[in-house]
């Protein structure tokens, strides 16, 4: 996740490097256990073509029971986890969701919700807030007609927008998330306007991940030139939002090469001295942290480096303690990933602030665990690689 608006604010601010550095841990890390993305169920009322969980309409018999889920939350708390993102499928379809959120909150874990928003009406939003949910992220992939056809539900856009308003009214922070493909790349500006009109806290533009049903959509991912154009337009929009005092912060996700692109954009626009504290913060952030600062627990209780990387399993919460899962050797390998990266990722001058971006995309296209991410937005000349590395 790249907090574009925050980094632009740093570049435009009159602060010393020391002052900026002191803020880095608060902005970019929890200082405790990993953030957990927990797919509390696999079923959903929508049929999005890019769904990484390949969600189905019917509930799975493999979902954790309430007792198993409560025990898992106890184990997470004992291991220092402080943030759990409740996802799905559609998490609001799980009958005991509020009970699980309240239990997590009682143990000092901040529950957040990732949802399509259809079931977040006024009453539900108030119950979520009472259970301790502090943030609600709602996915909308474009303008009404496109969104409803793409996500497979007539009226889905209107219901999701209502969900954003209800969550905001109940006192929770809100986010509007869209996943970028060739089908909706021309709608980003419109959706940012929707987010600002709804006073959404965070507008999150995610790159496509080739996982679940999304694996079949790899051919619809943006080209490097298309991605750069979309991102640079978004950077400009974020800058204009800061000028207007917009409450909506722009964030991009699922592609850590966005960081180097933003850094070079800031250098060109504001000069190298203003870009220096941004570089410091990107170093502090540390690039992709799948398996380190973030882990995924799927609906069956299997633990993965992140919610998209299902080919790698670090343990099973029905069988293993979370402490044992945290000690899995793959986590140590991932801590040293910068030394293992191959091809253009291994030779990249920005390796320390990107760290190869998403391994699951490299694996999906046959490049292997340490091969280059095919969705990198940087040009070879910008990252200092030659023909022998550009593969």
N, C-alpha and C positions, 0 to 999 in steps of 0.2 A: 504494500500500500504506500503510495507516494502522496504526501500531503502538499499538493501543489500550491494552494493558497498560502499555507503557513510558510513555505520556503520562499515564496515571492515576497511575503511580508518581511521576512528576515533580510532579504537582499535589499529591500527598499528602506530598511530601518537604520537609524543612526545609533548602532550599538557596537560595542567592542566584541572581539572574538571571545574573550573570556566570559562576557555576559551571555553571549549566544551559547557557548559551550555548557554553561551552567544549566541552561534550559533543556539541553538535549535529552537527558534521561526522562524528564517529565513528558516531553513531546513524543518520544519515539520508543519507549519501553516501559514495561510494568515493574521491572526490578524484582520479579518473583518468578513463579512457575510459568510454564508456557500458556499462551492463550489456547483454549480448546474450542474447536468448532465441532459441535455434537449434532449429528443427524439423529434426532430423537425418534424419527419414523421415516419410512421410505415412501409412503403413499402421499398423493397430492391430487388436488382438484384441477390442476392444469397439466399441459403436455408440452412444455417448452422444448424445442429441438436441441438446445444446447445444454440441457440438464446434466450436470456431472454425475448425479446420483441415479440417473436413468429411472426416475420415479415412476411408480405405477398408480393406477386408480384405487386398487384394493390394498387394505392393510397387510403387512407382512407378519407371518407367525413368528418370525425371528426377532422382532423388536424386543428390546429389554423390557422386562416386567417392571411394575412400579417399585417393587422391593429391590430388584436389581439396579434400577436407575438411582434410587435413593442411596444405596450402598456405594455406587460409583461416585456420586457427589461427595459422600463422606471421604472416600479415598482421594479424590481430587483435592479436597480442602487440606487433607493431611500432607499432601505433596506440595503445597504452596501455590496451587492454582488460584488465581484471583479474578479471572474473566472466563466465562463460558458463553459462547454464542450458540443459541438454540436454533437449529436449522432442520431441514428435512430433505426430501419431501416438503410437505407443508406442515410445520410444527404445530400450528393451531388446530390440526386435526387430531392431535394426541390428547385424549381425555384428561390426563393427569398433568398437563403442561404447567398449569398454574401452581400445582402442588410442588412440582420439581423446581420451578423458578423460586418459589418462596423458601424451599429447603436450602437451595444454593445460597440465597441471600442471607439466610440465618447463619450460615457458616462463613460469611465474609467473602463469598464469591459473587461478583457482579454479573447477573444474568442479562444477556442481550438477545434480541430476537431478529432472525432473518426470515422474512415471510413474503408471500405475494400480496398480503394486505387485505385480501377479500373478506376475511373474518374479523378484521380489526374495526368493529363499529364502536360507538361511544361507550357502551357498557363493557365490551371486551377490553377496550383501552384502559378504562378505569380499573378493571380487575388486574390487568397486567402491571399497571403502575403500583397497585397495592401489593402485588406479589414481589415487588422489588426490581422489575425490569426497568432499566435506565435508558436503553437505546433500542429503537425499532428501525431496522433497515428494510425497505420495501422495494421490490424489483418491478420496474416498468421499462419495457424495452423499446418504447417509441410512442408516437402519437396514437390516439384512440383506435382508429381502424386497423393500423398495422399491429399494434400491441395485442389486440384481442384475437386477431387471426393467428399471429405468430405464437402466442402463448396458449391458444386453444380454448378461450373462454369469452363468450360474448358478454360485454359489460365488465370485463376484468379491469380495464383501465379506470373506469369510474369508481369501482369498488376500491381499487388500490389508492387512488387519490383521496377518497374519503378516509381510508385508513391512515394516511399521512396526517390529515387534518385532525382526526380523532386522537391519534397518538400525541400530537403536539399539544392539543387542548388538555390532555391528561397529565401534562408536565414531563413527558419523556422527550429525549433528544431523538431526532429523526434523520433518516438518510434515504435518498432516492438513488437506486442503483440500476444502471443499464449495461448490458453486455454488448460490446461493439462488434459488428460484422459488416459485410458489404451490403447487407439488406437495410441497415438502419444508420449507416455512417453519416447520412445527410440530415439526421434528426437530432444530433447531439445538442446543437444550439437551442432548438425548440424545447428540448427536455430540461436544459439548464434554466430556461425561462420559467418552465412549470415549477421547478424546484424553488426558484427564488420567489415566485408568487405565493407558494405554499409555506414560505418561511422555513424551508427545510434546512437543517444544520449542515448536511453534507451531501453533495452531489458526487456520486461515485461512478466513474466510467471504468468498466472492467474490460480488459482484452479477453478474447476467446481462448479457452483452454480446451485441449483436445482430449476430453475425458468423458466417460459415460456416453450419452447420446451426442455430446459435443465432438466426439472423435470423428463422427461421420460428417461434421461440418468444417473440417480443417481446410477444405478447398474454398470455403467462404470467408476465411480470415482475410484481413486486410493485407495488402502488400506492404513492403517497407515504406514506399513512397506515400501510400494512402494513410498508413499509421502516423507517419510524421506530419502530414498535413492536418490530420484530425487533432493530433496532440498540440501542435503549434497554435491552431485555432483555439483550442481549449486553454492553453497558457495565456493567450491574449484575453480571452473572456474572463479568466480568473483575475488577471491584472485589472481589467475594467471593473470587475466586481469589487475589488479592494478600493478603487477610486470612488465608487458609489456608496461604499459602506455596506455592501450586501451582507446579510447574515449567513449566506450559503457559502460554504467552503468547498472548493473543488479538489477532488481526490481522484487519482487513477490507481488501478490495481491489476494484478495478474501479469505484470511485465516490468521487471526491475530495470530494464534498459531505459525506461522512461526517465530515471534519475539522471544518467549522463546527458540525455537529450535536454532536459530542463536546465542542467548546469551550464551547458554550452549556450543555450538560449539566453540565460541570464548574463553570461559573460559578454555575449554580443550586444545585449540591450543595455546593461548597466556598468559593464567593465569588470575586469578581473578582481580588483579589491572588493567589490560588492559581492562577487561570487564566492570569495574565500570562506566566509562563515557558512554558506550553503554547502560547500564541499565538506567542511568540518562536520556538519550535521548529517550529511549523507554517509560519511564514514562512521559516525556514531550509530546511525541506523543499521548499517552493515549489510544492506542488500537482502536478497532472498534468505529467509530463515526457516523454510519448511523443515520440520523434524527437530528444530531447535526452539525458537520462540513461539512456534505454533505447531499444534498437533490436531489430528482429526480422529474422532470416534464415530464410526458409522453405526447404522441402526442395529446391527448385530453385536456391537461391542468390539469390533475389530479396530485396532488403532493404526493410523497411517500418518506419514509425514505431513501431509495436509489433505484437505478435502478432495482435491483433484487427483492426487497420486495414490490411487487404489491398488496399483500393482505391487506396492511394497507394504507389508504388514509387520508392525513392530510388536504386536501382542494382541491378546484377547482379554478384555476386562472380566469376562465370565470365568476365566481360568487363571489369569495372572494379576498380581498386585500392580497398581500403577507405578509404584516405586521401581519394580522390576522392569516394567515397560520403559521407564525413563532411562534405565541403564542399558538399553539395547545397543549393540555395537554400531548399528547404522547411524545413530545420533552422533557418535564420535566421528564417523567418517564424514558426515555432513558438516560438522564444525570445521573440518579441514578441507571443505569442498574446493576452495580457491586453488589449492595445490593439485587437485585431481583433474580439474577441467581440461578439456582437450579442444583442438581446433581453434577457431577464432575466439571462443570464450576463454580458452586457456592463455591465449596471447594478448588478450584485450587490456588496454591501458587503464580501463575503468573496472577491472575485475573486482577490486576491493569494495566498490560501492554498488555493484550489481550481483556479483557472485554467481554468474551463470544463469540468472533468472530462473525459469521453471524447468526442472528436470523432467517433469511428466510430458512436456511438449517434445523434448529431445528424444525421450523414449518412444513416444507415439509415432515419430517419423523415422525410427530405426537408427538414430544416432547414438543410442546407448546411454547409460546412466550419466556419463561425464561429457557427452558430446554437446555441441552448440545448440542453444535454443533457436529454432528456426524463425521465431517471431521477433528477434532482436531488431530494434528500430534504428540502430546506429550503422553508419557507413564504414567500410573497412578503413578508409583513410582517416576517419575521425578517431578510431580506436587503436590505430597504429599497427594494423595487421597487414601482411602482404599476401600475395597469391598462394603461397605455400600453407598459410594458416586459414584462408577463407574457404572453409569447407564445413 
